[in-house]
Amino acid sequence: MRTQDPHSVQRMVLLVAVIYLSCIHLHRQMYDYGSHTLDITGPLMVMTQKVTSLAFSLHDGLTRKEEELTTNQKYYAIRKLPSALEYFSYVFHFHALMAGPVIFYKDYIEFIHGHNFRWHTPPTDSRLDTNYNQKRVIIEPSPVKAVVKKVITSVLCAGLFVTFIPSFNIQRVKDDDFVDGKTAVEQLLYLSVATVLVRFKYYHAWVLADAICNLSGLGFNGYSPDGTAQWDLVSNVDILSFEMGITLKDSIDHWNKGTNVWLRMVVFERVPRRYGTILTYSLSAFWHGFYPGYYLTFASGALFTYASRAVRRCFRHYFQEPPALKAFYDFVTMIVTRVVMTYITFSFVLLEFWPSMRLYTNMYFSLHLAAVFAIIVLPHLTSHSPSHSNSTPLKNPFSRLSPNGVTSGVNG
């Protein structure tokens, strides 16, 4: 960052960081293939996000005009190169070193200087002290309630994972009696439970990391209208919103949220719109490593993202009124999203190519073919009524509402 031209520093840092991370991923795959033990790759993935996001923020702040930036880029833009102390403090910040969540430099430096409390005025004067040398002093809100809730959630997720994962081991899908002896419905039901249980491992780590950050004062995000302090600035996952999402986009938006913002920052907003989805999923796959299962999941994710857009355009406007009909539509789409999520993510957990392909072949790639049909054929079979053109416009598949109220996001 100190030696490169600010006009190109973001590309150089991204290239070097991703190549180095890739080498470590490959090294691990050679000496410990298929292992889920914690090693340097986990923290290094988070560091990669930190240094690349910082480089892009510096590029935006030092070389681009205000009117050229998106709302998201304006928020994260940095106009001063960090000192060595600031840089290494940010990269090795111990609260989020092992499991994230990724913390962006602007949020981190505001936390260090105490500005994260200054920028958010409480709804009443009950949290203000105006008697300190005639100055207005803001009393920091307590994170105890949020932390206790997150610790309880984390411990519960760990308990469920340890208790039930032996009964629903994902490796069973490689057995002949599972592939040939069960129907597609039975296979999907088993996979849905197995993949949910695997996610509990991530919920445990991420929610506990959120609690650790909150205990230090990091993660404060202002006050709700009723005056309650919000501690979700660096939250990595919203469990209920992910598990109950009514569309693929809704679920993606609430999974690994920091990575969503990072991918949007370094890819989705920087490339032509028609390439945004493909390139975003591609970087996400490289960032995770080189197990074939990752690429099957992310390739399928891109396909189903396009398919969900097509289905939404063709049918959603027919089910907005009355409210009961909309509720029924939302329920159906939630069930379909659960099935699709199971179908495309089991390979991410399994990691291996041929066992995943064997199971897909046994299912005749049925949902993949349905997605292709939705993209290519469905738009020609359905008419677009005037009400559709006036309906709520589609948002991009990786957007979410960031803690500061601006649009941000992407996939993880």
N, C-alpha and C positions, 0 to 999 in steps of 0.2 A: 504493500500500500504506500510506503514511503518512497519507493523508487519508480513506480509506474506513473505514466501520464493519467491524470484524473479522467480523461476522456475514454480511456481503455482499461483502467484499473479493474473495473468490475468483471470484465471478461477474463483477464489474466488470473485474478484471484479465484474465480469460479473454476477455471480450467485446472489450475494447480491443486486446488482443494479437492475437487472431484477425482482427479487422477490419483492423488495420494490415498484418498479414502478407498478408491477402487482396488488399489494394490493391497491394502490391508484386508479388504473383503476377500480377495482372491487367496491371499496367504492363509486366512482362517479356513476357507473352504478346502484348502489342500491338507492342512494338518488336523482339522476337526470337523469333517463334513457332517452337516445335518445337526450339529450340536446347538442347544438353546442356552448354553452356559453364558454368563456375563463375562465379557472381555473388553478390550479397548475399542472395539468397533462401535459399541453403543455410545459411549461418551464422544467418540470421534465424529459420529454422525451429527450430534448436537453441535459440536465445535464447527463443523463444516457449515451448518446453517448460520451460525453466529458470524463467522468471518466473511462469508459471501454476502449476507444481508448487510453487514457494515460497509462492504465495498460498494454495493449498489446504492446505499444511502449516501455515501460520500460522493459518488458519481452524480447523483441527482442534486445534491446540495451545492457542489462546487462547479458544475459545468452546465446545468440546465436552468432555463428561466422558469419563474414561478408558474406562468400560464401554460407551460409545456407539461407540467406534472399532473398526474391524476391526484385525486383526493388522498388516496392511500400513500402515494409517493411524497406528497407534501408533508404528511404527518411524520413520516420516518426520515425525511431528508436531514443529513448532517452537514454542517458548513464549516467544521473545524476538525482537523485530523487529531485523533486521540493521542495523548501521550503514551509512552510505554507502560506506565503504571495503570492508566485507564484501560488500555487495550488488554493487558494480561489479567487485570482484575475482572474485566468483562468476560473474557474467554474462559477463565478458570473459576468463575463464580461458583462456590461450592454447593449452594442450595440446589442448583439445577444441573450439576456436573454429570451425574451418573445416568439419569433417566429423563432429562429435560424438566419442564418444557422449555422450548427455545424462547429466550428473552431477547428482544430487539434492543439495540444499543441505546436508542433514545429513551425507552422505558427504563432501562437499567440505570443510565446516568442520572435521570430525574429521581429515581429512587435513592441513589447515592447522595444526592444533594438535598433530598427531602422535598423536592418539588412535586412529587406525586400526591402529597397531601395539600400543598399550596394551591394547586390548580383546581381543586374540587371544593367549592364552597358548600358547607352544610346547609340544609334547607331552613334551619332555624339558628338563632344565636346561642343555643345551648352548648354548642361545642366551640365557642369562641371565648377567649379571655382578653378583655380590652383594658385590663388594669396593669399590664406589664409595661412600665415606662411609656404609657400612652400609646402603645403599639398593639396592633391587632394580631393576636397569637392564636393559631388554629390548634386545637387539641386533637391528637391523633386518635382515630377510632380504634377500638379493641378488635383484634381478629379472632378472639377466643371462640366465639360461637361458630364461626365459619370453619375454624380449624378442627374443633371437636366433631362437627358433622362430617368433615372430610376424612378424618382418621377412622371414625366408625365405619364409614362407607368402604374405605380401603381395607380394613381388617375383615369386613364381611365378604368382600370380593375374594380376598385371599383364602378365607375359609371355604367358600363355595368351590373355588378352583381346586384346592387340595383334596376336598372331600369327594368330588364327583368326577374329576378328570380320569382316574383309573378306570371307571366304568364306561367312559366314552373317549377312549384313546383314538386319536385321528389316524394312527398307523394301522388300525384295523381295516381301513378302506382298501388296503393293498391285498387283503386276504381273498382267496378264490371264492370262499363261501359268501363273502359280502358282495363281491362284484357280480357273481353268477347266480347266487342263491336268493337275492333280494330284488324286489321291484324297485323301479326308479323312485316311487313315492317313499318307500321304506328307507332307501338310501338317502334321500334328501332330508327326511325327518331325523335320521341319525346324524347326518352332517350338520344340521341346524343346531342340534344340542352340542355337538363336539366343538363347533366353531365359536358358539357363545361362551362355552367354558374357557376356551383359549383366550378369548377377549377379557375375561375376568382377570387374567394375569396382568394384562396391560392396564386395566382399570385400577388394580391395586397399586401398581408402580406410579402411574400418572397422578392419581388423586392424592396419594401420599406426598408426592413431590410438590403438588399444589399447596398442600397444608404446610410443608416445610418453608416454602417461599412466603406464605402468608404470615407465618410466625415471625419472620424477620422484618415484616412490614412491606414486603414486595407483593404486588398483586392487587393493591387497593385501586378501585375503579369508580370512585365517587359514591354518591348516595342515590338511592331509589326515591321516588316521589314521596314515600311515607317516612323518609328519613333514615332508612336502614342502610348501613354501610355495605357496599358491594365489594367482594374480594374475588373477582373473576377475571382480572386483567390478563393473567398468564395461565388461565385454565386450559388444559390440553384436551379435555373430553367432557361432553355432556351425555352421561350414560343413557338417561331416559329418552332424550331427543334422538340419540343415535339408534337405539333399539326400537323406538316407536316411530321412526321417520316415515312419512307417507310417500316419499319419493326417494330415489337413489341420491339425488342432490341433497335432500334434507339430511340424510344419514351421513353422507360424506362431509358435509359442512360441520358436523359435530364430532367428528373423529379426528384425533391428532390435529387440533385446530391451529396450533402454532406452525406446524408443517404446512398446513393449507395456506396460511398467510405468507410463509416463506416462498412457496412455489409460485404463488401469485406475484410476489415481489420480483423474483428473479427470472421468471419465464412468461407467465400468462399475460402480463401487461406489457411485455417487451417485444412480442412477436406478432406477426399478422394474425388477425382473429381466426382465420380458417385453419391455422396450424396450432392454435393455442392449446386445444385439448390434447392432441397427440403428443406435442413436445412436453407438456406438463406431466402427463403420465410417464413419458420416457425418462425424464429426469428423476421422477419419483422412484422408478424401477432401479435406475443406476444407483441412486442414493441408498436404497435398501440393500443392494448387493447383486450377486449374479446367480443365485439359485433359479433354476428354470421356472419353478412355481410362481415366483414373483412376476415374471414376465407374462405368464399365462393370466394371472389375476389382473394386471394392469392393462394388458391388451383387451381382455374381456371387459374391463371397466370402461375403457374408451368406447368400445362398441356399444355397450348398454347405455352409456351417457347419451350418445347420438340417438339411440332407439327411444329412450325415455323422452327426449325432446320431441321426436316425431309423434309419439303416442299422445303426449300432452297437447301438442298443437291440433291434433285431429279430433280429440274427444273431450278435453277438459271443459270447453265452453258449453257443452251440452248438459253439464251436471252441476251448475252453479246455483240454480234455483229449482225448487224451494230448498231451504236449509237441510231438510231430511235427506233429500237426494244428494246434496253435496256431502253430507256426513257418510252416506253409504259409499259414495265414490272414494272418499278419503280412506275409508276402512278397507275397501278392495285394493286400492293402490298400496296401502301399508302392508297387506298380506303379500301382494306380488313383490314388493320391495324386499320383504324378508326372504322370499324364495330365491330371488335373483342374487341377493347378498350372499346367501349360503352357496349358491351355484358357482359364483365367481371367486369366492374367497377361500374355499377349502384347499385349493392348490397353493395359496400363499402360506398356509399352515403346513401342508404336506411337504412343500419345497421341491419335490421330485417331478420330473417331466412325464416319464412313461406311466407311472401309476395314475397320475392325474388324467392323462390322455386316455388311458384304459377305461377309466370311469366315465369320462365324457363320451367315449365311443359307445359304451354300454347304454348310455342315455340317448344315443343317436344325435348328440349335439343339438338336442331339441330346442333349448332356449337360445342358443346361438343362432339357429336358423330362424327362430321367431324374431330375434332382434334384427337380423338382416331383412326379413320381410317387412318389419315395421319401418325401417329406414328407406327401403327402395320401393316397395309396392304400396304400402298403406296410404301414403299421401295422395296417390292417384285414385284410390278407391273411395275416399271420403271427400265430401264437399266442404269448403270453408265458408261458413255462414257469416253475414255481417257482424253478428255478435262476437265472433271470434276475433275479428280485427280490432274490436274495441275492448277486448278483455285485457287483463293485466299482462304486460309484456313479460317475456321470459327473461330471467336473470341468467348470467353465465353460470355454468355448473360448479364453479369453484368459489363463488362469492359468499361472504357471510358478513354479519354486522360485527365490526371490531369493537373493542372496549371503548374507544373514544367516539363511537357513533358513526364512523365512516365505513364505507364498504371495503372489505378486504377478504382474503381467503385463499383456498385451493386444496388439493388432495394430499393424503398421506398414506 
